[in-house]
């Protein structure tokens, strides 16, 4: 156990937030291919568990061995940039991430999705989050949509990117107009402050 000492000035309070998360074993199965219960999976495979979340699905990035708790055996867990939980009680059904994440449980019960099941997930991505998926680059791609909060910038000037609401689009060289009336040549959907900072710092 690791002990952390925090000095708090008199009259002040500190709030401790404990996140419930899996403890990684730092072991990744594969090298481009992942084995689970005799079946081989590769990045870009769409997997589904028909008995979880109304048919929870993910576009697979990798399978890792994780320990839910330090004293429990490691289990294999799928990680991906996109997940789909049709019956999610919290409302959101499609989750698009900047880096591969877990979130739909262990691999037990998952199989490769059929083309029909895959099409259902891709349709939900487009309709609900305005994303498609590039299976060659293995990454989601934003579909510019009026009304979305977006990051916009002109060619070779990411450091000057701004955030606004998409108001209008056309087919010119600067096709994206945001709510301040300015047109720009490039856009991406705003996901987080970290994403925006990475873009203007040249990390994306």
C-alpha positions in Angstrom: 0.0 0.0 0.0 1.3 3.5 -0.9 0.8 6.3 1.7 0.4 9.9 0.5 0.7 12.8 3.0 -1.1 16.0 2.1 -0.5 19.2 4.1 -3.6 21.4 4.2 -3.5 25.0 5.4 -5.6 25.7 8.5 -9.2 26.6 7.6 -9.1 24.9 4.3 -10.7 21.7 3.1 -9.5 19.1 0.6 -11.8 16.8 -1.3 -10.5 13.3 -2.1 -12.1 11.6 -5.1 -11.5 7.8 -5.5 -12.0 6.5 -9.0 -13.1 2.9 -9.4 -10.8 1.5 -12.1 -9.1 -1.7 -13.1 -5.5 -2.1 -12.1 -3.5 -2.9 -15.3 -1.0 -5.7 -15.3 0.8 -3.9 -18.2 0.6 -7.0 -20.3 -0.9 -6.7 -23.8 -1.9 -9.7 -25.7 -1.0 -9.9 -29.3 1.2 -7.7 -31.4 -1.5 -7.0 -33.9 -3.4 -10.2 -33.2 -5.3 -11.2 -30.1 -6.3 -14.7 -29.0 -9.4 -15.4 -26.8 -11.0 -18.8 -26.3 -9.5 -20.1 -29.5 -10.6 -17.2 -31.7 -8.2 -14.7 -33.3 -9.1 -11.0 -33.2 -7.4 -8.1 -34.9 -7.6 -4.3 -34.5 -10.7 -3.0 -36.3 -12.8 -6.1 -35.6 -16.3 -5.2 -34.4 -17.2 -7.3 -31.4 -20.5 -7.9 -29.7 -21.9 -9.4 -26.5 -25.5 -10.1 -27.2 -26.3 -10.7 -23.5 -24.9 -7.4 -22.2 -26.4 -3.9 -22.5 -28.8 -4.9 -25.2 -25.9 -6.1 -27.4 -22.9 -4.1 -26.3 -20.4 -3.5 -29.2 -16.9 -2.1 -29.7 -14.5 -1.5 -32.5 -11.5 -3.3 -31.1 -8.1 -1.6 -30.7 -6.5 -4.2 -28.5 -7.1 -6.8 -25.8 -5.3 -6.3 -22.5 -5.0 -8.5 -19.4 -6.3 -6.5 -16.4 -6.9 -7.1 -12.7 -10.2 -5.7 -11.4 -8.5 -5.8 -8.0 -4.9 -6.6 -7.1 -5.8 -9.9 -5.4 -8.0 -11.2 -8.2 -6.9 -13.2 -11.3 -6.2 -11.2 -14.5 -9.0 -11.2 -17.1 -8.9 -10.2 -20.8 -10.5 -6.9 -21.5 -11.3 -5.2 -24.8 -10.2 -1.7 -25.4 -11.4 0.5 -28.3 -12.0 4.1 -29.5 -15.7 3.5 -30.1 -18.2 1.6 -28.0 -22.0 1.1 -28.5 -24.4 0.2 -25.6 -27.9 0.1 -27.1 -29.8 -0.1 -23.7 -27.6 2.2 -21.7 -29.7 3.6 -18.8 -27.8 6.9 -18.7 -28.9 7.9 -22.1 -25.8 8.0 -24.2 -25.5 4.9 -26.4 -22.4 5.7 -28.5 -19.1 6.5 -26.9 -16.2 8.0 -29.0 -12.8 8.3 -27.3 -9.5 10.0 -28.0 -7.5 7.0 -26.8 -8.6 3.4 -26.5 -10.6 2.7 -23.3 -12.4 -0.2 -21.7 -15.9 0.2 -20.4 -17.9 -2.7 -21.6 -16.6 -5.4 -19.3 -14.3 -8.4 -20.0 -14.0 -10.4 -23.2 -16.2 -13.2 -21.8 -19.3 -13.5 -24.0 -18.0 -11.4 -26.9 -17.7 -12.6 -30.5 -17.2 -11.0 -33.8 -20.2 -9.0 -35.0 -22.1 -9.9 -38.2 -22.2 -7.4 -41.0 -25.8 -6.6 -40.1 -24.8 -5.9 -36.5 -21.8 -3.9 -37.5 -24.0 -1.8 -39.8 -26.3 -1.0 -36.9 -23.4 0.3 -34.8 -22.0 2.4 -37.6 -25.5 3.9 -38.3 -25.8 4.8 -34.6 -22.4 6.5 -34.7 -23.4 8.6 -37.6 -26.8 9.5 -36.4 -26.1 10.1 -32.7 -22.5 11.3 -32.6 -21.8 12.4 -36.2 -18.8 10.1 -36.7 -17.9 7.4 -39.3 -15.0 5.0 -38.8 -12.0 4.6 -41.1 -11.1 0.9 -40.9 -7.8 1.5 -42.8 -6.5 4.1 -40.4 -8.4 2.5 -37.4 -9.8 5.7 -36.2 -13.1 7.6 -36.0 -13.6 10.5 -38.4 -15.9 13.4 -37.7 -18.8 14.2 -40.0 -19.2 18.0 -39.9 -22.7 18.8 -38.8 -24.5 22.1 -38.3 -25.2 22.7 -34.6 -22.2 20.8 -33.2 -19.6 22.4 -31.0 -16.4 22.3 -33.1 -12.8 23.3 -33.3 -12.0 25.2 -36.5 -8.7 26.4 -38.0 -7.2 27.4 -41.4 -4.4 25.4 -43.1 -1.0 25.6 -41.4 -2.4 27.5 -38.4 -3.6 25.0 -35.9 -2.1 27.2 -33.2 -4.8 29.7 -33.9 -7.7 27.2 -33.7 -10.9 28.4 -32.0 -14.0 26.7 -30.6 -17.5 27.6 -31.8 -20.8 26.3 -32.9 -21.1 25.2 -36.5 -23.6 27.5 -38.2 -23.2 26.9 -41.9 -21.3 24.8 -44.4 -20.6 25.1 -48.2 -18.2 23.6 -50.7 -15.6 26.4 -50.9 -12.0 26.1 -49.7 -13.1 27.5 -46.4 -16.4 25.6 -45.9 -17.1 25.9 -42.2 -18.8 28.9 -40.7 -19.1 29.2 -36.9 -21.4 31.3 -34.7 -19.1 34.4 -34.9 -19.6 34.6 -38.6 -16.1 33.5 -39.6 -15.3 30.9 -42.2 -12.6 28.3 -41.7 -10.9 25.6 -43.8 -10.7 22.7 -41.3 -12.8 21.5 -38.4 -13.1 18.7 -35.9 -15.7 18.0 -33.2 -14.9 19.4 -29.8 -14.5 16.6 -27.4 -12.4 18.0 -24.5 -10.1 20.8 -23.4 -7.2 18.3 -23.6 -8.0 17.6 -27.2 -8.1 21.3 -28.0 -4.8 22.0 -26.2 -3.1 19.1 -28.0 -4.3 20.5 -31.3 -3.0 24.0 -30.8 0.2 22.7 -29.3 0.8 20.6 -32.5 0.3 17.2 -30.8 -2.5 16.1 -33.1 
